[in-house]
Amino acid sequence: MRAFPMNNRPMPFPSELEESEPLPSPALWAVCDVMSREVIVVNPDTSLQTAAELMLEHAISGMPVVDEQGRLLGMVSKTDLVRQRLASEDESSVTLPAGQHLEDTTIVEDVMTRHVLIVPEKASLTEAAKIMVNAGVHRVPVVSSRGTLAGLVTTSDIVRWVAGLP
């Protein structure tokens, strides 16, 4: 099925459309062929303020947390940040004089999700898609054979592949 812009012209019949080549099976494509290699990452000691600013600046909803060697330690998401903010508001019963506030020293390590699903960079698109669908997630870190972060595959990457877009 193809999408067409709304206008006053009649919609063409399927017989009037040229057929495109079918996509190769996703089982034949590796995750490394479609994943994002330029990934915004944070370290565990990154402040939550910095993590939130990065997410907003790059219009992303989560990012991997890595150590100095690039090994994956976990993921931090907007949901983690919101959960932390709500918890800190519930716990704060201290009343400060006007104009004063407590400095938030919470870091990514305090709120990140440590147990994350991963896929090897040679995994098939089928494997990655099944992991995302079964877990109800939209992004999965991709790790190299050395155990370091190689990239991130998202449902958007897979949709771009299905659409035949770069």
N, C-alpha and C positions, 0 to 999 in steps of 0.2 A: 504494500500500500504506500502511496506517495502523498505527501502533503502539498497543497497548492495554496497560493495566496488568495484571500477573499477578494474578488472583484466581480465585475458584471459579465465576464466571459463565461461561457458554459464549461463545465468540468469535462475533460476528455474521458472517453471510455477506455477501459484497460487495453482493448485491442489497438488503440491508437498510440499507446506508450511503447517505447522500445524496452525490451527486456535487458537487464544488466546481468553480468556474469554472477553466478552465485558465489557467496563468500566461502572460502575453504573452511572446513570444520574447525571450531575453536579448539578441539583436541589436538590439532596440528600446529597451533600457534602457542608459543611460549609467553609467559607473563613478561619476560624481559623485552619482548617485541612491542608491547603496548604501554608498559608502566611509565610513570613519570620518574625521571632520573634526578631532576632538580627539585629536591624536596626541602621544604622549610622544616628545620629541626631545632630542638632546644636541648639544653643540658639539664640534668636534674636540679642544679642549683639556680636555674633561671627563676626570676620572680614571677609571680602570677600576673602582675601588672604588665610585664614585658611580654609574657605569653599571650595575654589578651590583645595587646597592641599588635603583635605579629599576626594573629588570626584575623583581626579586623583589616589590617593593612593589605594582607594577601587574599582576603575573602575565602578563608578556609575554616573548616569546622573542627579540625584536630590536626595534631602533628606528632611525629615520633619523638621520643626522648632517647638520646644516645649519650654514651660516655665519650671520653677523649679519643678512643680508638675507633669510634663509629659503631660500636656494638649496641644493638637495640636493648633498651632497658624497660620500655613501656610506651604508652601513648597518653597524650593529654588532649582533652576535647573541651569544647564550649560547655558541654554538660558538666564536666568535672569542675570547671570554674564557677558555674552557677551553683552547683551543689555546695561548694566550699563557701561561697558568699552567703548563701542561705543559712548554712550551719553557723557561720561566724556571727551573723546577725541574731540568731536565736540564743547564742551563748553570751553575747555582749550585754551585760546588765550594768556596766560601769557608766556612770554619768560624769562627763568631763565638763569643765568650765567652757563657756562659749569661746569659740575660736581654736580650741584644742582638739586633737584627735590622736588616736593610737595609730602608730605606724604598723602597717601590715607587713610582716616579715615572712609570710607564707611563700614557699617555693614550689616549683613544679613537682618535685619529689614527694611532697606532702599530699598531693591530690591525684597524681597520675594513676592510670590503670596499669598494673604491673604484668598481669597475665593477659597477653594479647595473642591473637591468632596471627600466624605468619605464613608466607608461602616462599618456597625457594624460587630463585629467578628462572630456573628451567622448568618450573611447573607449567602445566597447560592452562590456557584460559578457562577451559571447562572446570579444572580443579579450583582455580581461584574464584570463579563465579559460584560454584557450589558452596565453598566456604562462606562467602559473603551472604548468600541467600539463606543458608542454614543458620548462620549466626545473627542474621538481621543487621549486618554492618555494611557500611558504604565504602570502607577503605581497609586495606590490609597491607602491612609493611612487607616488603620483599627483601629477603636476605640472600647474601652471596654465599658461595661455598665456604668462605672464610668466616661466616657468621656475622658479617658486618652489614649494615643497612645498604642495600643496593638501589632501592627506590620505593615507590608506593604505587599500588594498583588500586584504582577506584572503580566504582560502578560507572562513572562518567568515562573513564578510559575504555571500558568494555563497550559502552554505547557508541563511543566515537569509532571503535573498530567495526562494530556492526554496521554503522552508517558509512563506512569506508572513508572516514575523514582522518587527516593526520593528527 
